[in-house]
Amino acid sequence: MNHEPYKLIPERFSAVPSLDADQAELHFVDGFDQLDSIGVVVPSEGDVPASVGLHREALESAGFDAKPGTTLQLANASGTLVVAVGGGKPGSLDADGWRKAAAALVRATQRHSRIGLELSDSSSIDAERLGQVLAEGVLLARYSYDTLKSRGKQTALSEVQFLAPGLDREAAERGVATGRVKVRAATIARDLCNAPPSHLTAAGLGEVSQELGKRFGFTVEEFNKQQLIDLRCGGLLGVNAGSAQEPRMIKLSYKPEGSPTGHLGLVGKGIMYDSGGVSLKPSDPMHLLMKMDMGGAAAVLAVFTALRDLECKSAVTGFLMCTDNMPSGSAYKLGDVLTTRSGLTIEVKNTDAEGRLVMCDAMTLAVEDQVDGIVDIATLTGAALMSLGQLTAPVFGNDQPLVDRVLESGGNADEQVWQLPLERAYRPQLDSDVADISNLGGPYAGSTTAALFLAEFVGDTPWAHIDIAGTMQSDKDDAWRSKGATGFGARLLIDLALGYSAR
């Protein structure tokens, strides 16, 4: 597998991230050697591992109950910090629990570059899966976006040793390799979302895509403004009308060797900065986060960096629909009517309901490409954040088997998704007096009406929609989620693509 680090932004930009985590050495060992700190998984019942050096009564008196995700730092005469890591009831840790345990250790040892993790009992999970989730927990938790900082940068992680007696080491190492590829993808998505909007425009994302395509084995086609006019992509062009930056549709293609098991279409919303347009957003902390309104496009692009290395057997085509949404004398206005690639006309009732406008053209193009199924991912509605918060993304769809696969992949990645109903009774809220459809429903069920809008453009093609407006970022370090962009959706969609087949 290719673990080559990458540069996110071309040299002519001022932000050139380095992937320290991607270069860290992760391996299973027979014994620890020269580490700054050692984490020991401690169950909440039974014997305490001898390497902790304390009895359970002493740990409990210090407030450590060994619940999953908890840690306690212990001084050691040798100079190596020992960290007790909560393991819950013996044998109870599943894949998510082990991922979170590894992340908890990393959170407790932020200043250390060489750490170890002792697993007293790993029999609850197969070795390959264990290696994968440990790698994900360690590397995702150590992530930080500090490329623009001149000082105060986080300590780079150089080595992690895992001690698990009796484990199938060869299988575990394979899992580590898989985990690294998925983490690399999530890190790419995080870096893209965290980059300042002045550093990463729609055209700049096209350049990044070209570079990543060369390195990771997928093809990239860019469509500029004139080409989008020729394609009649009126939704994307309408939103772009107020921006000084040209729009881009970026088409990504991956084909496996041999006959593909199916053809999956992925569509990502790529609003590089969302001011709300004429329907201007208030200047509050949420407005600051609108550099991340391209989180869907970032996740889709990140997926393609993993497909070759993980030997994906399905063909995958991605569409990144990229532009700013800015107010100006040329910006689209409330009451405007846009004509889309499909021929459907859209009355604009709110210029801040722009994501669905840029994505609808991509839906049509994906159908024209005769994909077997479409999954779109977008920071689409504030209603998603209000309904399910920052940890869970709603998913809608017109095909239950595809929705079920999305739910399964979310579980595998610990990227929580929850199905909400595509309630057709709300469709009249999108009716327009002057066009085929409007871009805004009523005051309630905003995530559902947004999904119903997108459903108009997929026809009978199996389709699922993931709204990541709530999950795109975290306000604090939380398990494997680092403060800032989470990269949510990248690992989920990788899992989906790896197991995808046409029915």
C-alpha positions in Angstrom: 0.0 0.0 0.0 1.1 3.5 -0.7 1.6 5.6 2.4 3.3 8.5 0.6 2.6 11.9 2.4 1.1 14.6 0.3 1.0 18.4 0.1 -2.5 19.8 0.2 -1.9 23.2 -1.3 0.3 24.0 -4.3 3.5 25.8 -3.5 2.2 29.1 -4.8 -0.3 29.2 -1.9 1.0 30.0 1.6 -0.4 26.9 3.3 1.5 23.7 2.8 0.5 21.1 5.4 2.9 18.3 6.4 1.5 14.9 7.4 3.5 14.0 10.4 1.0 11.4 11.5 1.2 9.7 8.1 4.9 9.2 8.7 4.6 7.8 12.2 5.8 4.2 12.7 3.1 1.9 14.0 3.8 -1.7 14.8 3.1 -4.6 17.2 6.0 -5.7 19.4 7.0 -8.5 21.9 8.2 -5.9 24.4 8.3 -2.1 24.7 11.5 -0.2 24.0 12.6 3.4 24.8 9.2 5.0 25.0 8.1 8.4 26.4 4.9 7.0 27.7 3.0 3.7 28.0 -0.7 3.2 28.1 -2.2 0.2 29.8 -5.8 -0.9 29.2 -7.3 -1.5 32.6 -10.6 -3.4 32.9 -13.2 -2.2 35.4 -13.3 -5.5 37.1 -10.8 -8.2 38.0 -7.0 -7.9 38.3 -5.2 -4.7 37.4 -2.3 -5.4 35.0 1.0 -5.5 36.9 2.5 -2.8 34.6 0.2 -0.2 36.1 2.0 -0.6 39.4 -1.0 0.1 41.6 -3.9 -1.9 43.1 -7.5 -1.1 42.1 -8.1 0.6 45.5 -5.4 3.1 44.8 -6.7 3.8 41.3 -10.2 4.2 42.6 -9.0 6.6 45.3 -7.5 8.7 42.5 -10.9 8.9 40.8 -10.2 6.3 38.0 -13.1 3.9 37.5 -11.7 2.3 34.3 -14.8 3.3 32.3 -14.1 3.3 28.5 -12.5 6.5 27.4 -11.1 7.5 30.8 -7.4 7.9 31.6 -5.2 8.4 34.6 -1.6 9.6 34.3 0.8 7.9 36.8 4.4 8.9 37.7 7.0 6.3 37.2 10.5 6.1 38.7 11.9 5.1 35.3 10.9 8.4 33.8 8.4 6.8 31.4 4.9 8.0 32.0 2.3 5.3 32.6 -1.3 6.0 31.6 -4.1 3.8 32.8 -6.7 3.6 30.0 -10.2 2.6 30.9 -11.3 -0.7 29.3 -14.7 -1.2 30.9 -15.9 -4.7 31.7 -13.4 -7.5 30.7 -13.8 -8.5 27.1 -16.5 -5.8 26.4 -14.5 -3.5 24.1 -15.8 -3.7 20.5 -14.1 -2.1 17.5 -15.4 1.4 18.4 -14.2 0.9 22.0 -10.7 0.0 21.0 -10.6 2.9 18.6 -11.6 5.2 21.4 -9.2 3.6 23.8 -6.3 4.3 21.5 -7.5 7.9 21.0 -7.8 8.4 24.7 -4.2 7.4 25.2 -3.1 9.9 22.5 -5.1 12.7 24.1 -3.3 12.0 27.5 0.2 12.0 25.9 0.0 15.1 23.6 3.6 16.1 24.4 5.1 12.7 23.7 6.3 11.4 20.3 7.0 7.8 21.2 4.2 6.0 23.0 3.1 2.4 23.6 -0.2 0.7 24.3 -0.5 -2.6 26.3 -3.6 -4.6 25.5 -4.3 -6.9 28.4 -7.1 -8.8 26.6 -7.8 -8.3 22.9 -9.8 -11.5 22.3 -13.1 -9.6 21.8 -12.1 -8.6 18.2 -10.2 -10.3 15.3 -6.6 -9.2 14.9 -6.9 -7.5 11.5 -9.8 -5.4 12.6 -8.0 -4.5 15.8 -5.0 -3.3 14.0 -7.1 -1.1 11.8 -9.1 0.6 14.6 -6.0 1.1 16.8 -4.3 2.9 13.9 -7.4 5.0 13.3 -7.7 6.0 16.9 -4.1 6.9 17.4 -3.6 8.9 14.2 -7.0 10.6 14.0 -6.7 11.8 17.6 -3.2 13.2 17.1 -4.3 15.3 14.1 -4.1 19.1 14.3 -4.2 21.8 11.6 -1.2 24.0 12.6 0.4 24.5 9.2 -0.2 28.3 9.4 1.2 28.6 12.9 4.7 30.0 13.2 5.0 28.6 16.8 3.2 26.4 19.3 2.9 23.5 16.9 1.9 20.1 18.3 4.5 17.4 19.0 4.7 15.1 16.0 4.0 11.4 16.6 7.1 9.4 15.6 6.3 5.8 16.8 3.6 3.8 18.5 4.2 0.3 19.8 1.3 -2.1 20.5 1.9 -5.0 22.9 -0.8 -7.7 22.6 0.5 -11.2 23.7 -0.9 -14.0 21.7 -2.3 -11.8 18.9 -1.9 -12.8 15.2 0.7 -10.1 14.5 0.7 -10.5 10.7 -3.1 -10.0 10.5 -2.8 -7.1 12.9 -0.2 -5.4 10.8 -2.4 -5.8 7.7 -5.1 -4.0 9.7 -2.7 -1.2 10.6 -1.9 -0.7 6.9 -5.6 -0.4 6.1 -6.2 2.0 9.0 -3.4 4.2 7.8 -4.9 4.5 4.3 -8.3 5.4 5.8 -6.7 7.9 8.2 -4.8 9.5 5.3 -8.1 10.1 3.5 -9.8 11.5 6.6 -6.8 13.8 7.1 -7.0 15.1 3.6 -10.7 15.9 4.1 -9.9 17.6 7.4 -7.0 19.7 5.9 -9.3 20.8 3.0 -12.0 21.9 5.3 -9.7 23.6 7.8 -7.8 25.6 5.0 -8.8 29.3 5.0 -11.1 30.2 2.1 -8.6 32.6 0.7 -6.1 29.8 0.4 -8.4 27.2 -1.2 -10.7 28.4 -4.0 -12.8 26.2 -6.4 -10.0 26.4 -8.9 -7.5 25.6 -6.2 -9.4 22.5 -5.3 -9.1 21.5 -8.9 -5.3 21.8 -8.7 -5.3 19.7 -5.5 -7.5 17.1 -7.1 -5.1 16.8 -10.1 -2.2 16.4 -7.8 -3.9 13.8 -5.7 -5.1 11.9 -8.8 -1.6 11.5 -10.1 -0.4 10.2 -6.7 -3.2 7.9 -5.9 -4.4 6.4 -9.2 -7.6 8.1 -10.3 -8.4 10.4 -13.2 -9.6 14.0 -12.8 -11.5 16.2 -15.2 -12.1 19.9 -14.5 -14.9 21.9 -16.0 -14.5 25.7 -16.0 -17.3 28.3 -16.3 -17.6 28.2 -20.1 -17.7 24.4 -20.0 -20.4 24.5 -17.3 -22.4 26.9 -19.5 -22.1 24.4 -22.4 -23.3 21.7 -20.1 -26.3 23.8 -19.0 -25.4 23.5 -15.3 -27.7 26.4 -14.3 -27.8 25.5 -10.6 -24.0 25.8 -10.1 -23.7 28.8 -12.4 -26.6 30.6 -10.6 -24.9 30.3 -7.2 -21.6 31.3 -8.7 -23.0 34.5 -10.2 -22.0 36.7 -7.3 -18.5 35.4 -6.9 -15.2 36.9 -8.2 -13.9 33.3 -8.3 -14.7 31.0 -11.2 -16.7 27.8 -10.4 -15.5 24.3 -11.0 -17.1 21.0 -11.5 -14.4 18.4 -10.8 -15.2 14.9 -12.0 -13.2 12.0 -10.5 -13.1 8.5 -11.9 -11.7 5.3 -10.5 -11.8 2.0 -12.4 -10.5 -1.3 -10.9 -8.6 -3.9 -12.8 -11.0 -6.5 -14.3 -14.8 -6.3 -14.3 -16.2 -3.9 -11.6 -18.7 -5.2 -9.2 -20.8 -2.1 -9.8 -20.6 1.6 -10.6 -21.1 3.9 -7.6 -21.7 7.6 -8.1 -20.6 10.1 -5.3 -21.7 13.7 -5.3 -20.1 16.3 -2.9 -21.3 19.8 -2.1 -18.3 22.1 -2.6 -19.3 25.6 -1.4 -15.8 27.0 -0.7 -17.2 29.8 1.4 -20.9 30.4 2.1 -21.8 33.9 3.0 -25.5 33.2 2.3 -25.4 35.4 -0.7 -28.1 38.1 -0.8 -29.7 36.2 2.0 -26.7 37.1 4.1 -25.9 35.0 7.2 -25.4 36.8 10.5 -21.8 37.4 11.5 -21.5 34.8 14.2 -19.3 31.8 15.0 -21.3 29.7 12.5 -20.5 32.1 9.7 -16.8 31.6 10.6 -17.3 27.9 10.0 -18.6 28.4 6.5 -15.1 27.8 5.0 -16.1 24.1 5.8 -19.2 24.3 3.6 -17.2 22.2 1.1 -17.0 19.3 3.6 -19.0 17.0 1.3 -16.7 17.6 -1.7 -13.6 17.2 0.6 -15.0 13.8 1.8 -15.6 12.6 -1.7 -12.2 13.7 -3.0 -10.6 12.0 0.1 -12.4 8.7 -0.8 -10.6 8.5 -4.1 -7.2 8.6 -2.5 -7.9 5.2 -0.8 -9.6 3.2 -3.6 -6.5 1.9 -5.4 -4.5 1.2 -2.3 -7.4 -0.8 -0.7 -8.0 -2.6 -4.0 -11.6 -1.4 -4.4 -13.5 -3.7 -6.9 -16.2 -1.3 -7.8 -16.0 1.5 -10.3 -16.5 4.9 -8.7 -17.3 8.3 -10.2 -17.3 11.5 -8.2 -18.6 15.0 -8.8 -17.4 17.9 -6.8 -19.6 21.0 -7.3 -17.5 23.9 -6.3 -18.0 27.7 -6.0 -18.3 30.5 -3.4 -21.7 31.9 -2.5 -21.1 35.6 -2.3 -23.3 38.8 -2.4 -22.5 41.3 -5.1 -24.1 43.4 -7.9 -24.1 40.3 -10.1 -25.3 37.8 -7.5 -28.5 35.7 -8.0 -31.5 37.1 -6.2 -34.7 35.9 -4.6 -37.2 35.4 -7.3 -34.7 34.4 -9.9 -35.5 31.2 -11.9 -32.6 28.9 -12.8 -32.7 26.3 -15.5 -30.8 23.1 -14.6 -29.1 20.4 -16.7 -32.2 18.3 -16.4 -34.4 21.0 -17.8 -36.2 21.5 -14.6 -36.6 25.2 -13.6 -36.0 26.4 -10.0 -37.4 29.5 -8.3 -34.9 30.9 -5.8 -36.7 31.7 -2.6 -33.5 31.9 -0.5 -30.0 32.3 -1.7 -28.7 30.5 1.4 -30.3 27.3 0.3 -27.6 27.0 -2.3 -26.1 23.6 -1.7 -29.0 21.8 -3.3 -28.8 24.1 -6.3 -25.1 23.2 -7.1 -25.7 19.5 -6.5 -28.8 18.9 -8.6 -26.8 19.3 -11.9 -24.3 16.6 -10.6 -27.2 14.3 -9.9 -28.4 14.6 -13.4 -24.9 14.0 -14.8 -24.5 10.9 -12.6 -27.7 9.4 -13.9 -26.6 10.1 -17.4 -23.4 8.2 -16.7 -25.6 5.2 -15.8 -24.3 4.7 -12.3 -25.9 1.9 -10.4 -26.4 4.0 -7.3 -25.8 7.6 -6.1 -24.7 8.7 -2.6 -24.4 12.4 -2.0 -22.9 14.1 1.0 -23.3 17.7 1.9 -23.3 20.2 4.7 -26.8 21.0 3.6 -29.2 22.1 6.4 -29.0 23.7 9.8 -32.0 21.5 10.6 -29.7 18.5 10.6 -27.6 20.1 13.3 -30.7 21.0 15.3 -32.3 17.6 15.0 -29.4 15.2 15.6 -26.5 17.4 16.9 -22.8 17.2 16.1 -22.3 13.4 16.5 -25.0 12.0 14.1 -25.8 12.8 10.5 -29.3 12.1 9.0 -29.5 9.9 6.0 -32.4 9.8 3.5 -32.9 7.7 0.4 -35.3 6.2 -2.2 -33.7 2.7 -2.0 -33.7 0.9 1.4 -30.9 -1.6 0.5 -28.6 1.3 -0.4 -29.6 3.3 2.8 -28.9 0.1 4.8 -25.4 -0.1 3.3 -24.8 3.5 4.3 -25.9 2.8 7.8 -23.7 -0.3 8.0 -20.7 1.6 6.7 -21.3 4.4 9.2 -21.2 1.8 12.0 -18.0 0.3 10.7 -16.4 3.7 10.7 -17.9 5.0 13.9 -19.3 7.9 11.9 -22.9 7.8 13.2 -25.8 8.1 10.7 -29.5 7.8 11.4 -32.2 7.3 8.8 -34.9 9.9 8.7 -38.0 9.5 6.5 -38.2 10.9 3.0 -41.7 12.0 3.7 -43.3 12.7 0.4 -46.3 14.4 2.0 -43.9 17.4 2.5 -43.2 17.7 -1.2 -45.9 20.4 -1.9 -43.9 22.8 0.3 -41.4 23.0 -2.6 -44.1 24.0 -5.2 -43.5 27.2 -7.1 -46.0 29.5 -8.9 -43.5 30.4 -11.6 -41.2 27.4 -12.0 -41.1 23.6 -11.7 -39.9 23.7 -8.1 -38.6 26.1 -5.5 -35.4 25.8 -3.5 -37.0 26.2 -0.1 -39.7 24.4 1.8 -41.6 25.5 4.9 -40.3 26.4 8.4 -40.3 22.8 9.6 -38.6 19.5 8.5 -35.9 21.4 6.7 -33.6 18.4 6.2 -36.5 16.4 4.7 -37.5 19.1 2.3 -33.9 19.5 1.2 -33.7 15.8 0.5 -37.0 15.8 -1.3 -35.6 18.6 -3.6 -32.6 16.4 -4.4 -34.8 13.4 -5.0 -36.3 15.2 -8.0 -33.1 14.8 -9.9 -32.2 11.1 -9.5 -35.3 9.5 -11.0 -35.4 5.8 -10.3 -31.7 5.5 -9.7 -31.0 4.1 -6.2 -29.9 7.1 -4.1 -29.0 8.0 -0.5 -28.3 11.5 0.9 -26.1 12.2 3.9 -26.4 15.6 5.6 -23.2 16.4 7.5 -24.0 20.0 8.5 -23.8 19.0 12.2 -21.0 16.5 12.0 -18.6 18.4 9.8 -16.7 19.9 12.8 -16.2 19.5 16.5 -16.0 22.3 19.0 -13.5 20.3 21.1 -11.2 17.3 21.1 -13.5 14.3 21.5 -12.2 10.7 21.1 -10.9 10.4 17.5 -12.5 13.7 16.6 -10.0 16.6 16.8 -11.2 20.1 17.3 -12.1 21.7 13.9 -13.0 19.7 10.8 -13.7 16.1 11.5 -13.4 14.7 7.9 -16.8 13.0 8.6 -17.9 10.8 5.7 -14.5 10.0 4.2 -14.1 6.7 6.0 -17.8 5.8 5.8 -17.8 6.2 2.0 -14.5 4.3 1.6 -16.2 1.4 3.5 -19.3 1.7 1.3 -17.2 1.7 -2.0 -15.1 -1.3 -0.9 -18.3 -3.4 -0.4 -20.4 -1.9 -3.2 -22.0 -4.1 -5.9 -24.8 -3.6 -8.3 -28.0 -5.6 -7.6 
